């Protein structure tokens, strides 16, 4: 069987014939021996029409191979015989092996049959155990699922939706692929989505109820927050009042001042130390619960969008201003609703776990700010009452303070308030003008009568009109009429309203603005109204005197007005006094004094008519003065005794000075007048006595006024005194000396002197020849005098 022969490659013998058939036969034989394709030879034969030739060649090739096949078969037969012999020997070995295996099998069967029976019993028992275990596990799974379902139902019943969802999620995550019961599985597949839908509906209904409720809560919340801001502002105002009182007391005791400030500062700090949340409690639990449940349901983004859109719609609804209700009545609700809305949004932003973003809240605030500014612009443009404007401004400023504590920018609101500052003050000035006009129209020009101390405090001390710190006895008659405290109250109210509008508006230093409008009130309104009253309503000396006394009191009141404005504006008094202006009611004061002086001059003119009875060419000078001067002095003394009760000393001095100056002018005018054609030295001596009596009256006022003021009163008679001195002088030519003239005759007009000197009889022709004669020498002297007077006039 190990015999193997190599296959030989047979190459047919080449015959010597040269014919084409032999060549084709050789080529075909070679191709078959080499295993090549004979198709070309077949095609060639059929193409040439000689297929028999190919068949002949193939038969020839087959015959040539028969001997070779015989040799191969012979060799293979020998190997087969050898193999048969080997198989026979193997068959005997197999028979022996078969008997051995049969014996072994019999022995194995006798031993294994009991074991197999036992094994079958074991396998059956084990399968039963596995089935029982699987059943127990399935039951346990079902029990766990049913327990979770029961817990879920209990949580649903208790509205504990989150725990119900956790139970449902646990069923889905842990038992979805392990439920052994198809019925239970179908039930769960149906109920779990329904449970989720039920929870979603319930939680959305709760959230919807919360959205409705939060609007009312927001309004109350805004009112509470703004009320707290108002209380805080009130505490600050009280603190500033205590500080101003402490500043006034600091001149007496610096230690007491510091103690009072420290005590009040502690109280104020305890009152305002709040972060804006502790006292503003409101319930966001439904919102957070709805957010958490939707987050658990995988609907967080949809819920966020739903929340934001609903809140935006609520805010848009809050912007609606009712046309049926005046804005003055609804502005608090309007702004409180918006304030509460953004207080809630601030809390949601800080504690909502990303429910709203900072950018979304900022966008809402920008929208709200734009709308509030638009509403304010529209409403302010319609308002024609300053008090209404102030009420809304105060509430808006409180809104700004409230929302600034929560980090919202409110500069745009404050800009709107500042923009309408001028309109407010114009309306306020208009209101004050009406009030002042009414107060002045009701004035009876009578001194104010006060029976009780509270009236004194209310009408005098509250405006610092007192001239002494000693409390007077009651009943008390004030030197002013009722129009003074009435106007003071109007001006004080103007200052307080102006400061109230300017304060808390973002501008810290607003005293200059308040002062500007206060100047306008005093200069344009009060001064103009007083001036009109003086020019139209005063018809007697008593009324004029009362008005002059009122103006003197107004001067003290104006000092109080500017101090009060500075104090309310938080400006130190020393700074306010440093920039203090002149008395703003100067026109009215001067008009009142001119009116009083004019009326007194009219009275004096009535007495001076008696000067016509003077004998200008009397032989002996009158010893006791002329009749007119006695009447005048009696009138002046009566005037002083009456006026000193209500007129301040300086006002009385100015009035008397003006009246005495008028008397002096009237005396000089009498000598200049046409009725007096000539007069002699005795008449001049009589005038000297008259003037001396008037000077004595002026000097007698020194205890009431002062020595200096009495001297000024006496100086009011300078023109008549200097004229009489010149007429009685032994050296009248000294009038031409500039030094002497400036010292002794500075009140005289040389033209009047010339005219009067021409009327002097007898000695006057000789004594005043330089003025009265017509001679050539005297004319030359007069020309020199005229040139000198002209030079002095040009210099002056």
Beta strands, then each sheet from edge to edge (+ up, - down):
strand 1: 449-450
strand 2: 476-477
sheet 1: 1+ 2-
end
